[in-house]
Amino acid sequence: MKIFQISIDNFKNEYLEIALNLLKKGEVIAFPTDTSYIIAADTYNKEAVSKIYRIKNKPLDEPLYIIGMNKDDVLNYVIDWTPLAEKLSNKFWPGALTIILNKSFKVPDYIVPNLETIGIRVPNHPISSKIIDEFGKPLTVSSANISEGPCPTTGRFVSEELFDTELSLLLDAGKTPLSEASTIIDLSKDKPVLIREGAIKREHLDIEDLI
């Protein structure tokens, strides 16, 4: 694994190019978002996505999720975009909210095995935004830790946790701004379901019939 110490204010083009080239070659890389560090791969490279599962020791029947540069980036991956999804995305994106909706045909089955839904998010971090923007399409991601492990909020944690894995690159920018996992809400059902309360608290969602 290559590790580059970077900063939000000075993300060198040479590091960006290395990251992009690795993604294009089917490798998995790690970088910070506003909430935690994530590992990312090309959505349409099945072997690259398989590496995410191996790196995390993640069960193959558990889903990954997709991040984009903006709302338009991720809308193509879902159907049944609801008024509540529009309200929440306008309020919290870019930011720490992952929204689960019914998936479109653009989502490969190997990302969400045996599921009809997909989680999508637009992180609020200049490094993740730059990588997605330059790569030209959303990425398939998961938290940069061993499955069920602590939230990876520092580059040091990621380097120690995933050192002896297939992870090719870590862009270490220190501690993430929010240092807490994203909040996950499922809007694919009749009533919204709070799957995980993270950086955005339940009361801030302001949804009356939230389960």
FENVENKA-V892945 format. One record per residue. N is the residue number from 0. PSI is psi in whole degrees, -180 to 180 (NA if undefined). BURIAL is I if it has 16 or more other C-alpha atoms within 10 Angstrom, else O. Layout:
BEGIN
n:N psi:PSI burial:BURIAL
n:N psi:PSI burial:BURIAL
END
This chain:
BEGIN
n:0 psi:131 burial:O
n:1 psi:140 burial:O
n:2 psi:124 burial:O
n:3 psi:128 burial:O
n:4 psi:120 burial:O
n:5 psi:173 burial:I
n:6 psi:155 burial:O
n:7 psi:-37 burial:O
n:8 psi:-15 burial:O
n:9 psi:70 burial:O
n:10 psi:98 burial:I
n:11 psi:144 burial:O
n:12 psi:-32 burial:O
n:13 psi:-35 burial:O
n:14 psi:-39 burial:O
n:15 psi:-44 burial:I
n:16 psi:-39 burial:O
n:17 psi:-45 burial:O
n:18 psi:-46 burial:I
n:19 psi:-42 burial:I
n:20 psi:-38 burial:O
n:21 psi:-43 burial:I
n:22 psi:-43 burial:I
n:23 psi:-27 burial:O
n:24 psi:2 burial:O
n:25 psi:21 burial:I
n:26 psi:169 burial:I
n:27 psi:134 burial:I
n:28 psi:161 burial:I
n:29 psi:141 burial:I
n:30 psi:165 burial:I
n:31 psi:152 burial:I
n:32 psi:-171 burial:I
n:33 psi:-28 burial:I
n:34 psi:-56 burial:I
n:35 psi:176 burial:I
n:36 psi:145 burial:I
n:37 psi:159 burial:I
n:38 psi:142 burial:I
n:39 psi:151 burial:I
n:40 psi:164 burial:I
n:41 psi:122 burial:I
n:42 psi:-36 burial:I
n:43 psi:16 burial:I
n:44 psi:101 burial:I
n:45 psi:-41 burial:O
n:46 psi:-37 burial:O
n:47 psi:-43 burial:I
n:48 psi:-37 burial:I
n:49 psi:-33 burial:I
n:50 psi:-36 burial:I
n:51 psi:-46 burial:I
n:52 psi:-41 burial:I
n:53 psi:-41 burial:I
n:54 psi:-42 burial:I
n:55 psi:-10 burial:I
n:56 psi:46 burial:O
n:57 psi:133 burial:I
n:58 psi:139 burial:O
n:59 psi:-12 burial:O
n:60 psi:8 burial:O
n:61 psi:138 burial:O
n:62 psi:156 burial:I
n:63 psi:-177 burial:I
n:64 psi:175 burial:I
n:65 psi:136 burial:I
n:66 psi:148 burial:I
n:67 psi:174 burial:I
n:68 psi:-34 burial:I
n:69 psi:-180 burial:I
n:70 psi:-41 burial:I
n:71 psi:-32 burial:O
n:72 psi:-41 burial:I
n:73 psi:-14 burial:I
n:74 psi:-31 burial:O
n:75 psi:-13 burial:O
n:76 psi:-2 burial:I
n:77 psi:162 burial:I
n:78 psi:173 burial:O
n:79 psi:45 burial:O
n:80 psi:115 burial:O
n:81 psi:163 burial:O
n:82 psi:-35 burial:O
n:83 psi:-38 burial:O
n:84 psi:-40 burial:I
n:85 psi:-44 burial:O
n:86 psi:-48 burial:O
n:87 psi:-40 burial:I
n:88 psi:-38 burial:I
n:89 psi:-33 burial:O
n:90 psi:-38 burial:O
n:91 psi:-5 burial:I
n:92 psi:140 burial:I
n:93 psi:145 burial:I
n:94 psi:-160 burial:I
n:95 psi:32 burial:I
n:96 psi:124 burial:I
n:97 psi:127 burial:I
n:98 psi:128 burial:I
n:99 psi:128 burial:I
n:100 psi:171 burial:I
n:101 psi:137 burial:I
n:102 psi:154 burial:I
n:103 psi:178 burial:I
n:104 psi:-13 burial:O
n:105 psi:-12 burial:O
n:106 psi:116 burial:I
n:107 psi:144 burial:O
n:108 psi:-28 burial:O
n:109 psi:-9 burial:I
n:110 psi:-36 burial:I
n:111 psi:73 burial:I
n:112 psi:127 burial:O
n:113 psi:22 burial:O
n:114 psi:153 burial:O
n:115 psi:8 burial:O
n:116 psi:166 burial:I
n:117 psi:141 burial:I
n:118 psi:136 burial:I
n:119 psi:150 burial:I
n:120 psi:155 burial:I
n:121 psi:100 burial:I
n:122 psi:157 burial:I
n:123 psi:76 burial:I
n:124 psi:131 burial:I
n:125 psi:-32 burial:O
n:126 psi:-48 burial:I
n:127 psi:-39 burial:I
n:128 psi:-42 burial:I
n:129 psi:-42 burial:O
n:130 psi:-47 burial:I
n:131 psi:-44 burial:I
n:132 psi:-47 burial:O
n:133 psi:-31 burial:O
n:134 psi:-30 burial:I
n:135 psi:2 burial:O
n:136 psi:158 burial:I
n:137 psi:158 burial:I
n:138 psi:150 burial:I
n:139 psi:132 burial:I
n:140 psi:168 burial:I
n:141 psi:167 burial:I
n:142 psi:147 burial:I
n:143 psi:66 burial:I
n:144 psi:168 burial:I
n:145 psi:141 burial:I
n:146 psi:133 burial:I
n:147 psi:7 burial:O
n:148 psi:-180 burial:O
n:149 psi:156 burial:O
n:150 psi:125 burial:I
n:151 psi:95 burial:I
n:152 psi:-2 burial:I
n:153 psi:152 burial:I
n:154 psi:-35 burial:I
n:155 psi:-43 burial:O
n:156 psi:-46 burial:I
n:157 psi:-44 burial:I
n:158 psi:-36 burial:I
n:159 psi:-40 burial:O
n:160 psi:-39 burial:I
n:161 psi:19 burial:I
n:162 psi:-47 burial:I
n:163 psi:54 burial:O
n:164 psi:-171 burial:O
n:165 psi:6 burial:I
n:166 psi:128 burial:I
n:167 psi:-30 burial:I
n:168 psi:139 burial:I
n:169 psi:122 burial:I
n:170 psi:105 burial:I
n:171 psi:109 burial:I
n:172 psi:26 burial:I
n:173 psi:-145 burial:I
n:174 psi:140 burial:I
n:175 psi:150 burial:I
n:176 psi:-44 burial:O
n:177 psi:-26 burial:I
n:178 psi:40 burial:I
n:179 psi:148 burial:I
n:180 psi:159 burial:I
n:181 psi:155 burial:I
n:182 psi:138 burial:I
n:183 psi:127 burial:I
n:184 psi:134 burial:I
n:185 psi:115 burial:I
n:186 psi:16 burial:I
n:187 psi:-11 burial:I
n:188 psi:179 burial:O
n:189 psi:-38 burial:O
n:190 psi:145 burial:O
n:191 psi:141 burial:I
n:192 psi:126 burial:I
n:193 psi:109 burial:I
n:194 psi:-41 burial:O
n:195 psi:128 burial:I
n:196 psi:114 burial:O
n:197 psi:-128 burial:I
n:198 psi:-30 burial:I
n:199 psi:120 burial:I
n:200 psi:157 burial:O
n:201 psi:-45 burial:O
n:202 psi:-25 burial:O
n:203 psi:-21 burial:O
n:204 psi:-31 burial:I
n:205 psi:54 burial:O
n:206 psi:120 burial:O
n:207 psi:-42 burial:O
n:208 psi:31 burial:O
n:209 psi:129 burial:O
n:210 psi:NA burial:O
END
